[in-house]
């Protein structure tokens, strides 16, 4: 396990509940976020994604978040999570380069509540 990758992942997970500005500290202009609907490249596009995503979530969701699997292997981190009842399954993969998230994949199954 890479301590540097684990530290970047820990910061990202903590920053998630702090808002977009804290999240953006983990990315660079060369970062890419891949989702089922689109790819977001660079700080501006990734910020747009996270702003819309966080604005769409109920505040209670952060208290409901639970990580069921978290793995770090070299410069790759993998997380499986849930935030019931809104998101019964979410998953992210991170590739870390130079202390920042170079590539992230994100998918979540959201259900209307």
The first five atom37 places (N, CA, C, CB, O) and aatype in JSON, in Angstrom:
{
  "aatype": [20, 20, 20, 20, 20, 20, 20, 20, 20, 20, 20, 20, 20, 20, 20, 20, 20, 20, 20, 20, 20, 20, 20, 20, 20, 20, 20, 20, 20, 20, 20, 20, 20, 20, 20, 20, 20, 20, 20, 20, 20, 20, 20, 20, 20, 20, 20, 20, 20, 20, 20, 20, 20, 20, 20, 20, 20, 20, 20, 20, 20, 20, 20, 20, 20, 20, 20, 20, 20, 20, 20, 20, 20, 20, 20, 20, 20, 20, 20, 20, 20, 20, 20, 20, 20, 20, 20, 20, 20, 20, 20, 20, 20, 20, 20, 20, 20, 20, 20, 20, 20, 20, 20, 20, 20, 20, 20, 20, 20, 20, 20, 20, 20],
  "atom_mask": [
    [1, 1, 1, 1, 1],
    [1, 1, 1, 1, 1],
    [1, 1, 1, 1, 1],
    [1, 1, 1, 1, 1],
    [1, 1, 1, 1, 1],
    [1, 1, 1, 1, 1],
    [1, 1, 1, 1, 1],
    [1, 1, 1, 1, 1],
    [1, 1, 1, 1, 1],
    [1, 1, 1, 1, 1],
    [1, 1, 1, 1, 1],
    [1, 1, 1, 1, 1],
    [1, 1, 1, 1, 1],
    [1, 1, 1, 1, 1],
    [1, 1, 1, 1, 1],
    [1, 1, 1, 1, 1],
    [1, 1, 1, 1, 1],
    [1, 1, 1, 1, 1],
    [1, 1, 1, 1, 1],
    [1, 1, 1, 1, 1],
    [1, 1, 1, 1, 1],
    [1, 1, 1, 1, 1],
    [1, 1, 1, 1, 1],
    [1, 1, 1, 1, 1],
    [1, 1, 1, 1, 1],
    [1, 1, 1, 1, 1],
    [1, 1, 1, 1, 1],
    [1, 1, 1, 1, 1],
    [1, 1, 1, 1, 1],
    [1, 1, 1, 1, 1],
    [1, 1, 1, 1, 1],
    [1, 1, 1, 1, 1],
    [1, 1, 1, 1, 1],
    [1, 1, 1, 1, 1],
    [1, 1, 1, 1, 1],
    [1, 1, 1, 1, 1],
    [1, 1, 1, 1, 1],
    [1, 1, 1, 1, 1],
    [1, 1, 1, 1, 1],
    [1, 1, 1, 1, 1],
    [1, 1, 1, 1, 1],
    [1, 1, 1, 1, 1],
    [1, 1, 1, 1, 1],
    [1, 1, 1, 1, 1],
    [1, 1, 1, 1, 1],
    [1, 1, 1, 1, 1],
    [1, 1, 1, 1, 1],
    [1, 1, 1, 1, 1],
    [1, 1, 1, 1, 1],
    [1, 1, 1, 1, 1],
    [1, 1, 1, 1, 1],
    [1, 1, 1, 1, 1],
    [1, 1, 1, 1, 1],
    [1, 1, 1, 1, 1],
    [1, 1, 1, 1, 1],
    [1, 1, 1, 1, 1],
    [1, 1, 1, 1, 1],
    [1, 1, 1, 1, 1],
    [1, 1, 1, 1, 1],
    [1, 1, 1, 1, 1],
    [1, 1, 1, 1, 1],
    [1, 1, 1, 1, 1],
    [1, 1, 1, 1, 1],
    [1, 1, 1, 1, 1],
    [1, 1, 1, 1, 1],
    [1, 1, 1, 1, 1],
    [1, 1, 1, 1, 1],
    [1, 1, 1, 1, 1],
    [1, 1, 1, 1, 1],
    [1, 1, 1, 1, 1],
    [1, 1, 1, 1, 1],
    [1, 1, 1, 1, 1],
    [1, 1, 1, 1, 1],
    [1, 1, 1, 1, 1],
    [1, 1, 1, 1, 1],
    [1, 1, 1, 1, 1],
    [1, 1, 1, 1, 1],
    [1, 1, 1, 1, 1],
    [1, 1, 1, 1, 1],
    [1, 1, 1, 1, 1],
    [1, 1, 1, 1, 1],
    [1, 1, 1, 1, 1],
    [1, 1, 1, 1, 1],
    [1, 1, 1, 1, 1],
    [1, 1, 1, 1, 1],
    [1, 1, 1, 1, 1],
    [1, 1, 1, 1, 1],
    [1, 1, 1, 1, 1],
    [1, 1, 1, 1, 1],
    [1, 1, 1, 1, 1],
    [1, 1, 1, 1, 1],
    [1, 1, 1, 1, 1],
    [1, 1, 1, 1, 1],
    [1, 1, 1, 1, 1],
    [1, 1, 1, 1, 1],
    [1, 1, 1, 1, 1],
    [1, 1, 1, 1, 1],
    [1, 1, 1, 1, 1],
    [1, 1, 1, 1, 1],
    [1, 1, 1, 1, 1],
    [1, 1, 1, 1, 1],
    [1, 1, 1, 1, 1],
    [1, 1, 1, 1, 1],
    [1, 1, 1, 1, 1],
    [1, 1, 1, 1, 1],
    [1, 1, 1, 1, 1],
    [1, 1, 1, 1, 1],
    [1, 1, 1, 1, 1],
    [1, 1, 1, 1, 1],
    [1, 1, 1, 1, 1],
    [1, 1, 1, 1, 1],
    [1, 1, 1, 1, 1],
    [1, 1, 1, 1, 1]
  ],
  "atom_positions": [
    [[0.85, -1.18, 0.0], [0.0, 0.0, 0.0], [0.89, 1.24, 0.0], [-0.96, 0.0, 1.23], [1.88, 1.32, 0.72]],
    [[0.52, 2.19, -0.81], [1.25, 3.46, -0.86], [0.66, 4.42, 0.16], [1.19, 4.07, -2.28], [-0.52, 4.74, 0.11]],
    [[1.5, 4.88, 1.08], [1.04, 5.84, 2.09], [0.62, 7.15, 1.44], [2.14, 6.1, 3.14], [-0.33, 7.79, 1.9]],
    [[1.3, 7.55, 0.37], [0.94, 8.79, -0.32], [-0.44, 8.67, -0.95], [1.99, 9.14, -1.4], [-1.25, 9.59, -0.84]],
    [[-0.71, 7.56, -1.62], [-2.03, 7.35, -2.23], [-3.1, 7.3, -1.15], [-2.05, 6.06, -3.07], [-4.17, 7.89, -1.31]],
    [[-2.83, 6.6, -0.06], [-3.79, 6.52, 1.04], [-4.07, 7.89, 1.62], [-3.28, 5.58, 2.13], [-5.21, 8.19, 1.99]],
    [[-3.05, 8.73, 1.72], [-3.24, 10.08, 2.26], [-4.09, 10.94, 1.33], [-1.88, 10.75, 2.49], [-4.95, 11.69, 1.8]],
    [[-3.86, 10.84, 0.03], [-4.67, 11.6, -0.94], [-6.12, 11.14, -0.86], [-4.12, 11.43, -2.4], [-7.04, 11.96, -0.87]],
    [[-6.34, 9.83, -0.79], [-7.7, 9.3, -0.68], [-8.35, 9.78, 0.61], [-7.68, 7.75, -0.72], [-9.5, 10.22, 0.57]],
    [[-7.66, 9.72, 1.72], [-8.23, 10.17, 2.99], [-8.62, 11.64, 2.93], [-7.22, 9.94, 4.14], [-9.69, 12.02, 3.39]],
    [[-7.76, 12.47, 2.35], [-8.08, 13.89, 2.21], [-9.34, 14.07, 1.35], [-6.9, 14.66, 1.59], [-10.22, 14.86, 1.69]],
    [[-9.42, 13.34, 0.24], [-10.57, 13.47, -0.65], [-11.85, 13.07, 0.07], [-10.38, 12.6, -1.91], [-12.87, 13.76, -0.04]],
    [[-11.83, 11.97, 0.8], [-13.02, 11.51, 1.5], [-13.44, 12.49, 2.58], [-12.78, 10.13, 2.11], [-14.64, 12.72, 2.78]],
    [[-12.49, 13.08, 3.29], [-12.81, 14.08, 4.3], [-13.35, 15.36, 3.66], [-11.57, 14.39, 5.14], [-14.28, 15.98, 4.17]],
    [[-12.75, 15.75, 2.53], [-13.13, 16.99, 1.86], [-14.53, 16.92, 1.27], [-12.14, 17.33, 0.77], [-15.17, 17.95, 1.06]],
    [[-15.0, 15.72, 1.0], [-16.31, 15.57, 0.36], [-17.41, 16.28, 1.14], [-16.65, 14.1, 0.22], [-18.26, 16.93, 0.54]],
    [[-17.39, 16.17, 2.45], [-18.43, 16.81, 3.25], [-18.15, 18.29, 3.5], [-18.58, 16.1, 4.57], [-19.0, 19.01, 4.02]],
    [[-16.95, 18.75, 3.13], [-16.58, 20.16, 3.34], [-16.96, 21.04, 2.16], [-15.11, 20.27, 3.6], [-17.01, 22.26, 2.3]],
    [[-17.22, 20.44, 1.0], [-17.65, 21.23, -0.13], [-16.69, 21.21, -1.31], [-17.87, 22.62, 0.29], [-15.63, 20.6, -1.27]],
    [[-17.11, 21.9, -2.34], [-16.4, 21.88, -3.62], [-14.96, 22.39, -3.5], [-17.15, 22.71, -4.64], [-14.05, 21.78, -4.05]],
    [[-14.75, 23.48, -2.8], [-13.4, 24.05, -2.73], [-12.42, 23.06, -2.1], [-13.4, 25.36, -1.92], [-11.3, 22.92, -2.58]],
    [[-12.84, 22.38, -1.04], [-11.97, 21.39, -0.41], [-11.72, 20.21, -1.35], [-12.6, 20.89, 0.91], [-10.6, 19.7, -1.4]],
    [[-12.73, 19.8, -2.07], [-12.55, 18.7, -3.03], [-11.57, 19.06, -4.14], [-13.89, 18.32, -3.65], [-10.75, 18.24, -4.54]],
    [[-11.65, 20.28, -4.62], [-10.84, 20.69, -5.76], [-9.34, 20.72, -5.45], [-11.28, 22.05, -6.24], [-8.52, 20.72, -6.36]],
    [[-8.98, 20.74, -4.17], [-7.56, 20.72, -3.79], [-6.85, 19.46, -4.27], [-7.42, 20.84, -2.28], [-5.62, 19.45, -4.38]],
    [[-7.6, 18.4, -4.54], [-7.01, 17.12, -4.94], [-6.78, 17.0, -6.45], [-7.89, 15.99, -4.49], [-6.2, 16.01, -6.9]],
    [[-7.21, 17.98, -7.22], [-7.16, 17.88, -8.68], [-6.22, 18.92, -9.27], [-8.55, 18.04, -9.28], [-5.86, 19.9, -8.62]],
    [[-5.83, 18.68, -10.54], [-5.04, 19.64, -11.3], [-5.76, 19.92, -12.62], [-3.59, 19.11, -11.55], [-6.79, 19.32, -12.91]],
    [[-5.21, 20.82, -13.38], [-5.78, 21.13, -14.69], [-5.73, 19.93, -15.63], [-5.03, 22.31, -15.32], [-6.48, 19.87, -16.6]],
    [[-4.86, 18.96, -15.35], [-4.75, 17.76, -16.18], [-5.61, 16.6, -15.69], [-3.31, 17.32, -16.22], [-5.64, 15.55, -16.33]],
    [[-6.31, 16.78, -14.58], [-7.14, 15.7, -14.02], [-8.35, 15.42, -14.9], [-7.6, 16.07, -12.6], [-8.86, 16.29, -15.6]],
    [[-8.8, 14.16, -14.84], [-9.99, 13.73, -15.58], [-10.9, 12.96, -14.62], [-9.61, 12.84, -16.82], [-10.43, 12.1, -13.86]],
    [[-12.19, 13.27, -14.66], [-13.22, 12.56, -13.9], [-14.13, 11.88, -14.91], [-14.03, 13.53, -12.96], [-14.76, 12.55, -15.73]],
    [[-14.19, 10.55, -14.85], [-15.04, 9.78, -15.76], [-16.28, 9.31, -15.02], [-14.26, 8.57, -16.37], [-16.17, 8.71, -13.94]],
    [[-17.46, 9.57, -15.59], [-18.73, 9.15, -15.01], [-19.52, 8.4, -16.09], [-19.54, 10.37, -14.46], [-19.14, 8.44, -17.26]],
    [[-20.6, 7.73, -15.72], [-21.4, 7.05, -16.75], [-21.94, 8.0, -17.82], [-22.55, 6.32, -16.09], [-22.17, 7.59, -18.96]],
    [[-22.15, 9.27, -17.45], [-22.76, 10.2, -18.39], [-21.8, 11.02, -19.22], [-23.62, 11.11, -17.66], [-22.14, 11.45, -20.32]],
    [[-20.59, 11.26, -18.69], [-19.65, 12.15, -19.4], [-18.29, 12.09, -18.73], [-20.18, 13.6, -19.42], [-18.13, 11.59, -17.62]],
    [[-17.31, 12.61, -19.44], [-15.98, 12.83, -18.87], [-15.84, 14.32, -18.58], [-14.85, 12.33, -19.84], [-16.34, 15.15, -19.34]],
    [[-15.17, 14.65, -17.49], [-14.93, 16.03, -17.09], [-13.42, 16.21, -17.01], [-15.63, 16.37, -15.72], [-12.74, 15.53, -16.24]],
    [[-12.91, 17.13, -17.81], [-11.46, 17.33, -17.91], [-11.08, 18.7, -17.4], [-10.98, 17.14, -19.35], [-11.65, 19.72, -17.81]],
    [[-10.11, 18.73, -16.49], [-9.6, 20.0, -15.98], [-10.42, 20.53, -14.82], [-9.58, 21.02, -17.08], [-11.51, 20.05, -14.53]],
    [[-9.87, 21.52, -14.17], [-10.46, 22.06, -12.95], [-11.85, 22.65, -13.16], [-9.55, 23.1, -12.38], [-12.73, 22.46, -12.33]],
    [[-12.05, 23.36, -14.25], [-13.35, 24.01, -14.48], [-14.46, 22.98, -14.63], [-13.29, 24.9, -15.72], [-15.5, 23.1, -14.0]],
    [[-14.24, 21.97, -15.47], [-15.28, 20.97, -15.71], [-15.52, 20.11, -14.47], [-14.9, 20.08, -16.89], [-16.67, 19.78, -14.16]],
    [[-14.47, 19.74, -13.77], [-14.63, 18.93, -12.56], [-15.37, 19.73, -11.5], [-13.25, 18.46, -12.03], [-16.21, 19.17, -10.79]],
    [[-15.07, 21.01, -11.38], [-15.78, 21.87, -10.43], [-17.27, 21.93, -10.78], [-15.17, 23.3, -10.42], [-18.11, 21.87, -9.88]],
    [[-17.61, 22.06, -12.05], [-19.01, 22.09, -12.48], [-19.72, 20.8, -12.07], [-19.11, 22.3, -14.01], [-20.83, 20.84, -11.54]],
    [[-19.06, 19.66, -12.3], [-19.66, 18.38, -11.92], [-19.93, 18.33, -10.43], [-18.75, 17.22, -12.34], [-21.05, 18.04, -10.01]],
    [[-18.9, 18.6, -9.61], [-19.06, 18.48, -8.17], [-20.05, 19.5, -7.61], [-17.72, 18.64, -7.49], [-20.78, 19.18, -6.67]],
    [[-20.09, 20.69, -8.16], [-21.06, 21.69, -7.71], [-22.48, 21.18, -7.93], [-20.85, 23.04, -8.45], [-23.31, 21.23, -7.02]],
    [[-22.75, 20.68, -9.13], [-24.09, 20.16, -9.44], [-24.4, 18.93, -8.6], [-24.2, 19.81, -10.94], [-25.51, 18.79, -8.09]],
    [[-23.44, 18.05, -8.46], [-23.66, 16.82, -7.7], [-23.95, 17.13, -6.23], [-22.44, 15.89, -7.81], [-24.93, 16.63, -5.68]],
    [[-23.11, 17.93, -5.61], [-23.32, 18.25, -4.19], [-24.61, 19.03, -3.97], [-22.14, 19.04, -3.66], [-25.29, 18.82, -2.96]],
    [[-24.94, 19.92, -4.88], [-26.19, 20.7, -4.75], [-27.42, 19.81, -4.85], [-26.25, 21.78, -5.82], [-28.49, 20.18, -4.35]],
    [[-27.29, 18.65, -5.49], [-28.44, 17.76, -5.67], [-28.65, 16.82, -4.49], [-28.27, 16.95, -6.93], [-29.65, 16.1, -4.44]],
    [[-27.74, 16.82, -3.53], [-27.8, 15.86, -2.42], [-28.43, 16.48, -1.18], [-26.41, 15.35, -2.09], [-28.22, 17.66, -0.9]],
    [[-29.21, 15.68, -0.44], [-29.72, 16.18, 0.84], [-28.58, 16.24, 1.86], [-30.87, 15.27, 1.37], [-27.65, 15.43, 1.81]],
    [[-28.63, 17.19, 2.76], [-27.57, 17.35, 3.76], [-27.4, 16.1, 4.62], [-27.88, 18.55, 4.65], [-26.29, 15.8, 5.06]],
    [[-28.47, 15.37, 4.84], [-28.43, 14.16, 5.67], [-27.61, 13.04, 5.04], [-29.83, 13.67, 5.93], [-27.2, 12.1, 5.72]],
    [[-27.37, 13.14, 3.74], [-26.65, 12.08, 3.04], [-25.26, 11.85, 3.62], [-26.55, 12.41, 1.55], [-24.81, 10.71, 3.71]],
    [[-24.59, 12.9, 4.01], [-23.22, 12.76, 4.5], [-23.16, 11.96, 5.8], [-22.59, 14.13, 4.72], [-22.19, 11.23, 6.03]],
    [[-24.17, 12.08, 6.63], [-24.22, 11.28, 7.86], [-24.52, 9.81, 7.57], [-25.27, 11.84, 8.81], [-24.19, 8.93, 8.36]],
    [[-25.15, 9.56, 6.43], [-25.53, 8.19, 6.06], [-24.45, 7.45, 5.27], [-26.8, 8.22, 5.26], [-24.58, 6.26, 5.02]],
    [[-23.39, 8.14, 4.88], [-22.36, 7.51, 4.05], [-21.57, 6.47, 4.84], [-21.41, 8.57, 3.49], [-21.12, 6.71, 5.96]],
    [[-21.41, 5.3, 4.2], [-20.63, 4.22, 4.79], [-19.76, 3.63, 3.69], [-21.55, 3.13, 5.44], [-20.23, 3.37, 2.58]],
    [[-18.51, 3.41, 4.0], [-17.59, 2.78, 3.06], [-17.57, 1.29, 3.37], [-16.15, 3.4, 3.14], [-17.26, 0.88, 4.49]],
    [[-17.9, 0.48, 2.36], [-17.91, -0.97, 2.57], [-16.62, -1.63, 2.08], [-19.09, -1.59, 1.86], [-16.3, -2.74, 2.5]],
    [[-15.9, -0.94, 1.2], [-14.61, -1.48, 0.75], [-13.71, -0.31, 0.37], [-14.79, -2.46, -0.46], [-14.13, 0.62, -0.32]],
    [[-12.47, -0.38, 0.82], [-11.48, 0.64, 0.48], [-10.15, -0.07, 0.31], [-11.4, 1.76, 1.58], [-9.65, -0.7, 1.24]],
    [[-9.57, 0.03, -0.88], [-8.31, -0.63, -1.19], [-7.35, 0.38, -1.81], [-8.54, -1.83, -2.16], [-7.76, 1.24, -2.59]],
    [[-6.09, 0.28, -1.44], [-5.04, 1.07, -2.06], [-3.96, 0.12, -2.51], [-4.48, 2.15, -1.07], [-3.45, -0.69, -1.73]],
    [[-3.6, 0.23, -3.79], [-2.56, -0.61, -4.36], [-1.68, 0.29, -5.22], [-3.16, -1.8, -5.2], [-2.07, 0.69, -6.31]],
    [[-0.5, 0.6, -4.72], [0.39, 1.5, -5.44], [-0.24, 2.87, -5.57], [0.72, 0.95, -6.82], [-0.58, 3.5, -4.56]],
    [[-0.39, 3.34, -6.8], [-0.97, 4.67, -7.02], [-2.46, 4.6, -7.35], [-0.23, 5.38, -8.14], [-3.03, 5.57, -7.87]],
    [[-3.11, 3.46, -7.06], [-4.53, 3.28, -7.35], [-5.3, 3.08, -6.04], [-4.76, 2.08, -8.31], [-4.89, 2.31, -5.18]],
    [[-6.41, 3.78, -5.93], [-7.31, 3.61, -4.78], [-8.7, 3.27, -5.3], [-7.36, 4.91, -3.88], [-9.14, 3.79, -6.33]],
    [[-9.38, 2.39, -4.58], [-10.72, 1.93, -4.97], [-11.62, 2.0, -3.75], [-10.68, 0.47, -5.55], [-11.24, 1.56, -2.67]],
    [[-12.82, 2.55, -3.93], [-13.77, 2.71, -2.83], [-15.15, 2.26, -3.29], [-13.8, 4.18, -2.33], [-15.61, 2.63, -4.37]],
    [[-15.8, 1.48, -2.45], [-17.22, 1.14, -2.64], [-17.94, 1.71, -1.42], [-17.46, -0.44, -2.78], [-17.51, 1.51, -0.29]],
    [[-19.03, 2.42, -1.66], [-19.71, 3.11, -0.59], [-21.21, 3.12, -0.8], [-19.2, 4.53, -0.46], [-21.71, 2.75, -1.87]],
    [[-21.93, 3.54, 0.23], [-23.38, 3.71, 0.16], [-23.79, 4.87, 1.02], [-24.11, 2.41, 0.6], [-23.06, 5.28, 1.93]],
    [[-24.95, 5.41, 0.74], [-25.57, 6.45, 1.56], [-27.07, 6.22, 1.48], [-25.17, 7.91, 1.06], [-27.8, 6.93, 0.79]],
    [[-27.5, 5.23, 2.22], [-28.91, 4.84, 2.17], [-29.79, 5.83, 2.9], [-29.1, 3.44, 2.76], [-29.38, 6.37, 3.93]],
    [[-30.96, 6.09, 2.41], [-31.68, 5.4, 1.35], [-31.45, 5.99, -0.04], [-33.13, 5.4, 1.65], [-32.0, 5.47, -1.01]],
    [[-30.66, 7.04, -0.16], [-30.53, 7.76, -1.42], [-29.64, 7.05, -2.43], [-30.0, 9.13, -1.17], [-29.98, 6.97, -3.62]],
    [[-28.51, 6.53, -1.97], [-27.56, 5.88, -2.87], [-27.17, 4.54, -2.26], [-26.29, 6.79, -3.11], [-26.3, 4.48, -1.38]],
    [[-27.81, 3.45, -2.72], [-27.47, 2.15, -2.15], [-26.12, 1.6, -2.63], [-28.55, 1.16, -2.48], [-25.58, 0.68, -2.03]],
    [[-25.59, 2.17, -3.71], [-24.29, 1.71, -4.2], [-23.58, 2.83, -4.94], [-24.46, 0.49, -5.12], [-24.12, 3.43, -5.87]],
    [[-22.36, 3.1, -4.51], [-21.5, 4.05, -5.21], [-20.1, 3.47, -5.26], [-21.5, 5.44, -4.51], [-19.7, 2.71, -4.37]],
    [[-19.35, 3.82, -6.29], [-17.98, 3.33, -6.41], [-17.11, 4.37, -7.1], [-17.94, 2.0, -7.18], [-17.55, 5.06, -8.02]],
    [[-15.88, 4.46, -6.63], [-14.9, 5.38, -7.21], [-13.57, 4.65, -7.33], [-14.76, 6.68, -6.35], [-13.22, 3.82, -6.48]],
    [[-12.85, 4.95, -8.38], [-11.46, 4.52, -8.54], [-10.64, 5.76, -8.79], [-11.3, 3.47, -9.72], [-11.05, 6.65, -9.54]],
    [[-9.48, 5.84, -8.15], [-8.6, 6.99, -8.26], [-7.21, 6.54, -8.69], [-8.52, 7.76, -6.91], [-6.67, 5.56, -8.17]],
    [[-6.64, 7.24, -9.65], [-5.24, 7.05, -10.01], [-4.53, 8.33, -9.62], [-5.06, 6.72, -11.56], [-4.86, 9.42, -10.08]],
    [[-3.53, 8.18, -8.75], [-2.82, 9.31, -8.17], [-1.47, 9.48, -8.85], [-2.65, 9.12, -6.65], [-0.72, 8.51, -9.0]],
    [[-1.17, 10.7, -9.25], [0.14, 11.03, -9.82], [0.58, 12.38, -9.28], [0.09, 11.04, -11.39], [-0.2, 13.33, -9.29]],
    [[1.8, 12.45, -8.81], [2.32, 13.72, -8.32], [1.55, 14.28, -7.14], [2.33, 14.72, -9.42], [1.47, 15.5, -6.97]],
    [[0.97, 13.4, -6.32], [0.25, 13.86, -5.14], [-1.14, 14.4, -5.4], [1.04, 14.89, -4.48], [-1.75, 14.99, -4.51]],
    [[-1.66, 14.2, -6.62], [-3.0, 14.68, -6.97], [-3.76, 13.57, -7.69], [-2.91, 15.96, -7.87], [-3.17, 12.59, -8.14]],
    [[-5.06, 13.73, -7.79], [-5.88, 12.78, -8.53], [-5.72, 13.07, -10.01], [-7.38, 12.85, -8.1], [-6.16, 14.12, -10.5]],
    [[-5.1, 12.14, -10.74], [-4.92, 12.3, -12.18], [-6.16, 11.82, -12.92], [-3.68, 11.52, -12.66], [-6.59, 12.43, -13.9]],
    [[-6.74, 10.7, -12.43], [-7.92, 10.12, -13.07], [-8.82, 9.55, -12.0], [-7.52, 9.03, -14.1], [-8.35, 8.86, -11.09]],
    [[-10.09, 9.84, -12.1], [-11.09, 9.27, -11.19], [-12.23, 8.73, -12.01], [-11.59, 10.33, -10.17], [-12.68, 9.37, -12.95]],
    [[-12.71, 7.54, -11.64], [-13.96, 7.05, -12.19], [-14.98, 7.11, -11.07], [-13.83, 5.59, -12.77], [-14.64, 6.89, -9.9]],
    [[-16.22, 7.41, -11.4], [-17.3, 7.53, -10.42], [-18.57, 6.96, -11.01], [-17.5, 9.01, -9.99], [-18.93, 7.27, -12.15]],
    [[-19.24, 6.14, -10.24], [-20.57, 5.65, -10.62], [-21.36, 5.45, -9.34], [-20.49, 4.31, -11.45], [-20.82, 5.02, -8.32]],
    [[-22.65, 5.77, -9.41], [-23.52, 5.59, -8.25], [-24.93, 5.25, -8.73], [-23.54, 6.86, -7.37], [-25.4, 5.75, -9.75]],
    [[-25.58, 4.4, -7.98], [-26.97, 4.08, -8.24], [-27.8, 4.86, -7.24], [-27.25, 2.54, -8.14], [-27.83, 4.55, -6.05]],
    [[-28.48, 5.88, -7.75], [-29.33, 6.71, -6.89], [-30.78, 6.3, -7.05], [-29.16, 8.21, -7.21], [-31.21, 5.93, -8.15]],
    [[-31.53, 6.36, -5.95], [-32.95, 6.02, -6.0], [-33.75, 7.19, -5.45], [-33.24, 4.72, -5.2], [-33.32, 7.87, -4.52]],
    [[-34.94, 7.42, -6.03], [-35.77, 8.51, -5.51], [-36.29, 8.15, -4.11], [-36.96, 8.8, -6.46], [-36.67, 7.01, -3.85]],
    [[-36.3, 9.12, -3.24], [-36.76, 8.88, -1.87], [-37.98, 9.75, -1.6], [-35.64, 9.18, -0.83], [-38.53, 9.71, -0.5]]
  ]
}
